[in-house]
Amino acid sequence: TKEEIYRKIGSGGWTRIGGSLMQVSVSENNHVWGVNRNHNIFRRSGNSWKLIGGKLKCVSVGQSGVWGVNANDDIFYKSGTYGDPNVDGAGWQHIGGKLKWISSGKDFV
């Protein structure tokens, strides 16, 4: 697969944006995070992608912050992202347990 990224604004058509991601998450505040096939983590900043430290196979951004799962199914929370601010956050906090996939919503994960 090409892992191309597209965005849709309003009732218009789809527009390709630069980058290549295998998984993308968009919050209700339009903050965008994603991971590529090498498990590198990216956050959309303006018209470009910012590389974020760490490795994840799945990332989710929402009101409960940025959460992710790595290749070993370990769970991580990005400090400083609760409430869905438009920030990179601080370090990743390891959370006990194992998951294949994760989703960050309002007041729950």
N, C-alpha and C positions, 0 to 999 in steps of 0.2 A: 504494500500500500504506500501511497505517497505521503500520508499523514499531513496533508495540507490543512490550513486553518482558514475558515471563512467567518464572516460576521454579517449580520443582517440588522439594518437600522429601519425601524418603522415598517411601512408596507412596501419598501423597496426590495430589490433583489439582493442576492448574496454577493459579497465582495471578498475576494481572496486577500488575506494579509500575510506578510512575511513570516517565516518560521516554519517549523515542522514539529508537531506534537502528536503523541499517540493518545493523550487524554487531556481534557480541558475542563475546568470548573469556573463558573461565573456566578458571583453573588447577586443578590437583589439590588445591590448598590453598583453593579457593573464592574466589580473588581474581578480580574481574570488571572487565574493561575493555571499552570499545566506542567506536564512532564513529557520528555521525549523518549525515544526508544532506548536511550542509554541511562534512563532514570534520572537525568538531570532535571532540576526544578526551575521553572521560570515564572515570573510575575510580569504582567503587562504594565508598562509605565509609559504613558503618553502613546507614541507611535512605535515603540520598540519593546523588546523583551529583555528583562533583567534577569541574569542568572542568579539563583539563590543557592546558597551552600546546602549540601546534603544530597541524598539519593532516595527517591521514592518511585514506586510503580503506580501510585494513585494519590491524588491530592484533591482536597475539597475546601472551598472557601465559602463562608457564610457568617451569619450573625454570631455563631458560637466560635468563630475564629477559623484559622487555617489548620487543617488536620491532614495527616497522610499515613500511608502504609508502605513499607519498604518491601524488597524482594523476599525477605524472611518472614513477612506478615507481621512485623513489629509495628506498633502504633506510635505516632508522634504528633505532638501539638506544638505549633509555632507560637512562642511566648509573645505577648504584646499585640495579638491579632483579635482578641475577643471584642465583639461589637462591630466587626467588619470595617475597621479603619483602613484607609488607603496607605498602608505601610508595609515594609518588608518584614517587620517583627524582629524579635531578638533570636535567641537560640532555639533549637528544637528540644522539646522535653519528651523523653521516652515515657510512654504510658503502658502499664502492665496489660498483658493479654495479647491475643493474636487475632487478626482480621484479614480477610481477602480484599475488602473494599470498605470505604468509609464515606459518610456524607455529613456535612456541617449545616445545620439548620438553625432556626430561631429557638434558643434555649434548650437545644438537644443536639446530640451527635449520634 
